[in-house]
Amino acid sequence: MASLFISTTTWDSKFTTYITLFVFLLSSSIFISTEAYDALDPNGNITIKWDIMSWTADGYVATVTLYNFQQYRHIEAPGWQLGWTWTKKEVIWNMVGGQATEQGDCSKFKGNIPHCCKKNPTVVDLLPGTSYNQQVANCCKGGVLSSWAQDPANAVGSFQISVGSSGTTNKTVRAPKNVTLKAPGPGYTCGRASIVKPSRFTTSDKRRVTQALSKKLNIICCWMLIYQGKSPHIASVVQGSNRNAITPLVQCTSHMCPIRVHWHVKVNYKEYWRVKVTITNFNYASNYSQWNLVVQHPNFENLTQIFSFKYKSLTPYASINDTGMLWGIKFYNDLLMQAGPKGNVQSELLFRKDKSTFSFEKGWAFPQRIYFNGDNCVMPPPDAYPMLPNAGSRKYISLLTLFITSILTFAFIYAFA
């Protein structure tokens, strides 16, 4: 489900311009897998920390923080939903920076009514613009979390929760179980809560350090790679309440995929080569804020310059530098608009040639793998890769050409002498 376009070759006195367009498409074909391991981000996860900050008459006040340690996967709108099951008969008296989606049955309480009485509450982040008295640090982003490599300052979310009927000591408090983390896409699988050392907090003037009153609960959630057999192309693009609904939201093309990536081998110099990357959005219903592109190519170790995109090297295999992450510049091209004249972003990359490895044969010039916003793009089959000459262009003048030119020159001089 990919296309390859090759146009004619043009010649210049200094270099050869190979206008070669290679297209990768964001796939809607899905495969069944239970893997949660990502080879390009082996340590990526979302860590949830549950810190008890103070004790109350019948429970405690805790700060719950979500850290998105994934290098290139972020949580988009409508944001994360965090759920769990109480071990005892706990209730949520109050929340700041977040809210439970349902109150549940609180009929047994008289006078002061809890915020939530459900055995298995679900909590969401508050929206931007929430009043200051309902905010805590790192809250109120609508559940949106940036990826760690792209924007670590906005890869953290938190809320404060006041829990009752839970016990008032470390021995009587029980950790929540069956923790779930839902987000747009396949979602996440979460492990059991583990008890670790309490968090330490530094004041803004960095002159004092405090710590939580109880040992901290750590919960690690990993991205869930679940793909399901072949499905209609458009179905994977729809993110409404009914995921099975097929609505024509994608621009009509031969591939019917929402995203197309052009890898354009543009110029072949003597010591360098240049690539133009264009990302096109064919989705009429969605734009992509804070988009990112992960590209695996062996020549990233020799990347010399990149224009109009930000870049970070990802080294999942320690010493092997063959994976790069690209994303837009804030307020310039960090928003990929809906399908239309403005629904694309582009940049150019300049690579230095390594004579021991560089080649245009057998598709070496093209990426081995591409992710858009963490989703794997469909790669063309090996026989679709074009083969190009390795060296920059040189002009060769034959002796016959020199002889004919000399004869014509002498004839011209003789005729007008």
C-alpha positions as CSV (number, residue, x, y, z in Angstrom):
1,M,0.0,0.0,0.0
2,A,2.6,2.5,-1.1
3,S,3.5,4.3,-4.3
4,L,6.8,5.2,-5.9
5,F,7.2,8.1,-8.2
6,I,10.4,8.7,-10.3
7,S,10.7,11.6,-12.7
8,T,13.4,12.3,-15.3
9,T,17.0,13.1,-14.4
10,T,18.3,16.6,-15.0
11,W,21.9,17.5,-15.5
12,D,23.8,20.5,-14.2
13,S,27.5,21.6,-14.6
14,K,28.2,21.0,-10.9
15,F,25.9,18.2,-9.8
16,T,23.2,15.8,-10.8
17,T,19.7,16.3,-9.5
18,Y,17.8,13.1,-9.0
19,I,14.2,14.0,-8.5
20,T,13.2,10.7,-6.9
21,L,10.1,10.6,-4.7
22,F,9.6,7.7,-2.4
23,V,6.3,7.5,-0.6
24,F,5.5,5.9,2.7
25,L,1.9,5.6,3.8
26,L,0.4,5.5,7.3
27,S,-1.3,2.1,7.3
28,S,-4.8,1.3,8.3
29,S,-4.1,-2.4,7.8
30,I,-3.7,-3.9,11.3
31,F,-2.1,-7.1,12.6
32,I,-2.7,-9.0,15.8
33,S,0.1,-8.8,18.3
34,T,0.4,-8.8,22.0
35,E,3.8,-7.2,22.0
36,A,4.3,-4.1,24.1
37,Y,8.0,-3.8,23.3
38,D,9.1,-1.1,20.9
39,A,12.5,-1.7,19.4
40,L,13.1,2.0,18.7
41,D,12.0,3.0,22.2
42,P,12.8,0.0,24.4
43,N,12.5,1.9,27.7
44,G,9.5,4.0,26.8
45,N,6.6,3.9,29.3
46,I,4.2,6.1,31.2
47,T,5.0,6.0,34.9
48,I,2.3,6.9,37.5
49,K,3.5,8.0,40.9
50,W,1.1,8.1,43.9
51,D,2.6,10.2,46.7
52,I,0.8,10.6,50.1
53,M,1.4,14.2,51.1
54,S,-0.6,14.5,54.3
55,W,-3.0,12.6,56.6
56,T,-6.6,13.4,57.3
57,A,-9.1,12.3,59.9
58,D,-10.2,9.2,57.9
59,G,-7.6,9.0,55.1
60,Y,-5.0,11.0,53.2
61,V,-4.3,13.6,50.5
62,A,-2.1,12.3,47.6
63,T,-0.5,13.8,44.5
64,V,-0.8,11.6,41.5
65,T,1.6,12.3,38.7
66,L,1.8,10.8,35.2
67,Y,5.2,11.0,33.5
68,N,5.3,10.2,29.7
69,F,8.8,8.7,29.3
70,Q,8.0,7.6,25.7
71,Q,10.5,9.2,23.3
72,Y,8.1,9.9,20.5
73,R,4.6,8.8,21.5
74,H,2.4,11.5,22.9
75,I,-1.2,11.4,24.2
76,E,-3.4,13.6,22.1
77,A,-6.9,15.0,22.7
78,P,-9.3,14.1,24.2
79,G,-6.5,13.0,26.6
80,W,-5.8,10.3,29.1
81,Q,-8.3,8.5,31.4
82,L,-6.9,6.9,34.6
83,G,-8.9,4.2,36.3
84,W,-8.4,1.8,39.2
85,T,-10.3,-0.4,41.7
86,W,-10.2,0.4,45.5
87,T,-9.1,-2.4,47.7
88,K,-11.3,-1.4,50.7
89,K,-14.3,1.0,50.9
90,E,-12.4,4.1,50.0
91,V,-14.2,7.3,48.7
92,I,-12.8,10.4,47.0
93,W,-13.8,13.4,49.1
94,N,-12.3,16.0,46.9
95,M,-10.0,16.5,43.8
96,V,-7.9,19.4,42.5
97,G,-6.6,19.4,39.0
98,G,-8.7,16.5,37.9
99,Q,-12.1,15.0,38.3
100,A,-13.9,11.7,38.4
101,T,-16.1,11.1,35.4
102,E,-18.9,9.6,37.6
103,Q,-19.9,10.3,41.2
104,G,-21.5,6.9,41.9
105,D,-23.9,6.1,44.7
106,C,-23.2,8.4,47.7
107,S,-26.7,8.0,49.3
108,K,-25.3,6.6,52.6
109,F,-23.5,9.9,53.3
110,K,-25.4,12.8,55.0
111,G,-24.4,16.4,54.8
112,N,-20.9,16.4,53.3
113,I,-21.1,14.4,50.1
114,P,-18.0,12.9,48.5
115,H,-16.8,13.8,45.1
116,C,-16.9,10.1,44.0
117,C,-18.1,6.9,45.7
118,K,-17.5,4.4,42.9
119,K,-15.5,1.3,43.7
120,N,-13.7,1.7,40.3
121,P,-13.4,5.4,39.6
122,T,-12.1,6.9,36.4
123,V,-10.3,10.2,36.6
124,V,-9.6,12.7,33.8
125,D,-7.6,15.9,33.6
126,L,-9.3,19.3,33.8
127,L,-9.4,21.6,30.7
128,P,-7.1,24.6,30.1
129,G,-8.6,27.7,31.5
130,T,-9.7,26.1,34.8
131,S,-9.9,28.5,37.7
132,Y,-6.7,28.9,39.7
133,N,-8.2,27.5,42.9
134,Q,-8.8,24.2,41.1
135,Q,-5.3,23.9,39.7
136,V,-2.2,22.1,40.8
137,A,1.2,22.0,39.1
138,N,1.2,20.2,35.7
139,C,-2.6,19.9,35.6
140,C,-5.3,21.2,33.3
141,K,-4.0,20.3,29.9
142,G,-7.1,18.4,28.8
143,G,-5.2,15.1,29.3
144,V,-2.7,15.9,26.6
145,L,0.9,14.8,27.2
146,S,3.8,15.6,24.9
147,S,6.5,13.0,24.2
148,W,9.6,13.1,26.4
149,A,12.0,13.8,23.6
150,Q,9.9,16.5,22.0
151,D,8.8,18.5,25.0
152,P,9.7,17.1,28.4
153,A,8.2,20.1,30.3
154,N,4.8,19.2,29.0
155,A,5.2,15.4,29.2
156,V,4.0,15.5,32.8
157,G,0.4,15.7,34.2
158,S,-0.8,15.6,37.8
159,F,-3.8,16.0,40.1
160,Q,-4.5,16.0,43.8
161,I,-6.9,13.6,45.5
162,S,-8.3,13.5,49.0
163,V,-9.2,9.9,49.9
164,G,-11.4,8.8,52.8
165,S,-12.3,5.5,54.6
166,S,-8.8,4.3,53.7
167,G,-6.8,4.2,56.9
168,T,-4.5,6.8,58.3
169,T,-1.1,5.0,58.5
170,N,1.2,3.3,56.2
171,K,0.1,-0.1,57.6
172,T,-3.6,0.5,57.1
173,V,-3.5,2.2,53.6
174,R,-3.9,-0.2,50.7
175,A,-2.7,0.4,47.2
176,P,-5.3,0.7,44.4
177,K,-5.4,-2.3,42.1
178,N,-6.3,-3.1,38.4
179,V,-5.0,0.3,37.3
180,T,-6.0,1.2,33.7
181,L,-4.7,4.0,31.4
182,K,-6.8,4.8,28.4
183,A,-5.8,7.2,25.6
184,P,-6.6,7.6,21.9
185,G,-5.3,4.6,20.0
186,P,-4.6,1.1,21.2
187,G,-4.1,2.2,24.8
188,Y,-1.8,1.0,27.5
189,T,-1.3,-2.0,29.8
190,C,-0.4,-1.3,33.4
191,G,1.4,-3.4,35.9
192,R,0.8,-3.7,39.6
193,A,1.7,-0.9,42.0
194,S,5.1,-1.3,43.5
195,I,6.2,0.5,46.7
196,V,9.4,2.6,46.4
197,K,11.1,5.4,48.3
198,P,9.0,8.5,48.9
199,S,9.4,11.4,46.4
200,R,11.5,14.4,47.3
201,F,10.5,17.9,46.4
202,T,12.7,21.0,46.1
203,T,11.3,24.5,46.7
204,S,11.3,27.0,43.9
205,D,14.3,28.8,45.5
206,K,16.1,25.5,45.8
207,R,17.0,26.1,49.4
208,R,14.7,23.4,51.0
209,V,13.9,19.8,50.2
210,T,10.7,18.1,51.5
211,Q,9.4,14.6,50.9
212,A,6.2,12.7,50.9
213,L,4.9,11.2,54.2
214,S,4.6,7.7,52.9
215,K,6.4,5.4,50.6
216,K,5.5,6.1,47.0
217,L,3.4,3.8,44.8
218,N,4.9,3.4,41.3
219,I,2.8,2.1,38.5
220,I,4.3,1.5,35.0
221,C,2.1,1.5,31.9
222,C,3.4,0.4,28.5
223,W,2.1,1.2,25.1
224,M,-0.1,-1.7,23.8
225,L,0.7,-2.8,20.3
226,I,-2.6,-4.2,19.2
227,Y,-3.3,-4.5,15.5
228,Q,-6.4,-6.3,14.2
229,G,-6.6,-8.0,10.8
230,K,-7.4,-6.2,7.6
231,S,-10.0,-3.5,8.0
232,P,-11.4,-0.8,5.7
233,H,-8.9,1.9,5.1
234,I,-11.0,4.7,6.4
235,A,-12.1,2.9,9.6
236,S,-8.8,3.3,11.2
237,V,-8.9,7.1,10.7
238,V,-12.2,7.7,12.5
239,Q,-11.8,8.4,16.2
240,G,-15.4,9.0,17.2
241,S,-17.5,7.3,19.8
242,N,-18.2,4.5,17.3
243,R,-14.9,3.1,16.1
244,N,-16.6,0.7,13.7
245,A,-18.4,3.4,11.8
246,I,-17.0,4.0,8.4
247,T,-17.2,7.7,7.5
248,P,-15.5,9.2,4.4
249,L,-13.2,11.5,6.1
250,V,-10.1,10.8,4.0
251,Q,-9.3,12.5,0.7
252,C,-10.0,10.1,-2.1
253,T,-6.7,8.7,-3.2
254,S,-5.4,5.4,-4.5
255,H,-4.1,4.4,-1.1
256,M,-6.8,5.9,1.2
257,C,-4.4,6.4,4.0
258,P,-4.6,9.5,6.2
259,I,-0.8,10.4,6.1
260,R,1.7,10.2,3.3
261,V,5.5,10.7,3.7
262,H,7.6,11.7,0.7
263,W,11.3,10.8,0.9
264,H,12.8,12.8,-2.0
265,V,16.4,12.0,-2.9
266,K,17.0,15.5,-4.3
267,V,20.6,16.2,-4.9
268,N,23.7,14.0,-5.2
269,Y,26.9,16.0,-4.5
270,K,30.4,14.7,-4.5
271,E,30.8,14.6,-0.7
272,Y,27.2,15.0,0.4
273,W,23.6,14.1,-0.6
274,R,20.4,16.0,0.1
275,V,16.9,14.7,0.9
276,K,13.6,16.5,1.0
277,V,10.9,15.2,3.3
278,T,7.3,16.1,2.9
279,I,4.4,15.0,5.1
280,T,0.9,15.3,3.7
281,N,-2.3,15.0,5.6
282,F,-5.2,13.5,3.7
283,N,-7.6,13.6,6.7
284,Y,-10.4,16.1,6.4
285,A,-11.5,15.6,10.0
286,S,-8.2,15.9,12.0
287,N,-5.1,18.0,12.2
288,Y,-2.0,16.9,14.0
289,S,-0.6,19.2,16.6
290,Q,2.9,18.5,17.9
291,W,3.3,15.8,15.2
292,N,6.6,13.9,15.0
293,L,8.3,11.6,12.5
294,V,10.7,8.8,13.5
295,V,13.0,7.6,10.7
296,Q,15.4,4.7,10.8
297,H,18.3,5.1,8.2
298,P,22.0,4.1,8.5
299,N,23.2,7.5,7.4
300,F,21.8,9.5,10.3
301,E,25.2,9.2,12.0
302,N,26.4,11.6,9.3
303,L,23.5,14.1,9.3
304,T,25.2,17.5,8.7
305,Q,22.3,19.9,8.6
306,I,18.5,20.0,8.8
307,F,16.2,22.8,7.7
308,S,12.9,24.0,9.3
309,F,12.4,20.8,11.4
310,K,13.8,20.0,14.9
311,Y,15.8,16.8,15.2
312,K,17.0,14.5,18.0
313,S,19.0,11.4,17.6
314,L,17.4,8.3,19.1
315,T,20.0,5.6,20.0
316,P,18.0,2.5,21.1
317,Y,21.0,0.3,20.4
318,A,23.6,2.4,22.3
319,S,26.5,2.9,19.9
320,I,24.4,2.6,16.7
321,N,23.1,6.0,15.6
322,D,20.6,5.1,12.9
323,T,17.4,6.6,14.1
324,G,16.3,10.2,14.1
325,M,13.2,11.9,15.4
326,L,11.9,15.0,13.5
327,W,9.2,17.4,14.5
328,G,8.0,20.9,13.8
329,I,9.2,24.3,15.1
330,K,6.7,25.8,17.6
331,F,4.4,28.4,16.1
332,Y,5.8,27.7,12.6
333,N,5.1,24.2,11.4
334,D,4.3,22.2,14.6
335,L,0.7,21.9,13.4
336,L,-0.1,19.7,10.4
337,M,-3.4,21.0,9.1
338,Q,-6.3,19.1,7.7
339,A,-6.3,17.9,4.1
340,G,-6.1,20.8,1.7
341,P,-3.6,23.4,0.3
342,K,-2.0,23.9,3.8
343,G,-2.2,20.2,4.8
344,N,1.5,19.5,4.5
345,V,4.9,20.3,6.1
346,Q,8.3,19.8,4.6
347,S,12.0,20.1,5.3
348,E,15.4,19.1,3.8
349,L,18.2,17.0,5.3
350,L,21.9,17.2,4.3
351,F,23.9,14.0,4.8
352,R,27.7,13.5,4.5
353,K,28.7,10.5,2.5
354,D,30.7,7.8,4.3
355,K,32.5,6.0,1.5
356,S,32.7,2.7,3.5
357,T,28.9,2.4,3.7
358,F,27.3,4.9,1.2
359,S,25.4,3.4,-1.7
360,F,22.3,4.2,-3.9
361,E,22.0,0.5,-4.7
362,K,19.2,-1.8,-3.4
363,G,17.2,1.0,-1.8
364,W,20.0,1.9,0.7
365,A,19.1,5.6,0.2
366,F,15.6,5.1,1.6
367,P,14.5,4.6,5.2
368,Q,14.2,1.1,6.7
369,R,11.3,2.2,9.0
370,I,9.1,5.2,9.5
371,Y,6.7,6.1,12.4
372,F,4.3,9.0,12.3
373,N,3.1,10.0,15.8
374,G,4.2,6.5,16.9
375,D,2.2,4.7,14.2
376,N,4.1,2.4,11.9
377,C,4.0,3.4,8.2
378,V,3.6,0.9,5.4
379,M,6.9,0.4,3.6
380,P,7.1,-0.4,-0.1
381,P,8.3,-3.9,-1.2
382,P,12.1,-4.3,-1.7
383,D,11.7,-4.5,-5.5
384,A,10.1,-1.1,-5.6
385,Y,13.3,0.7,-4.5
386,P,15.1,2.5,-7.3
387,M,18.8,2.3,-7.9
388,L,20.8,5.4,-8.5
389,P,24.5,6.1,-9.2
390,N,26.7,6.6,-6.1
391,A,28.9,9.5,-7.3
392,G,28.1,13.1,-8.0
393,S,27.8,14.1,-11.6
394,R,30.9,14.7,-13.7
395,K,31.1,15.8,-17.3
396,Y,33.3,13.8,-19.5
397,I,34.5,15.3,-22.9
398,S,35.7,12.8,-25.4
399,L,38.6,13.3,-27.8
400,L,36.3,13.1,-30.8
401,T,34.3,16.0,-29.3
402,L,37.5,18.1,-28.9
403,F,38.6,17.3,-32.5
404,I,35.2,18.3,-34.0
405,T,35.1,21.4,-32.0
406,S,38.6,22.4,-33.1
407,I,37.8,21.8,-36.8
408,L,34.6,23.9,-36.6
409,T,36.6,26.7,-34.8
410,F,39.3,26.8,-37.5
411,A,36.6,26.6,-40.3
412,F,34.8,29.6,-38.7
413,I,38.0,31.6,-38.4
414,Y,39.0,30.8,-42.0
415,A,35.6,31.7,-43.4
416,F,35.7,35.2,-41.9
417,A,39.4,35.9,-42.3
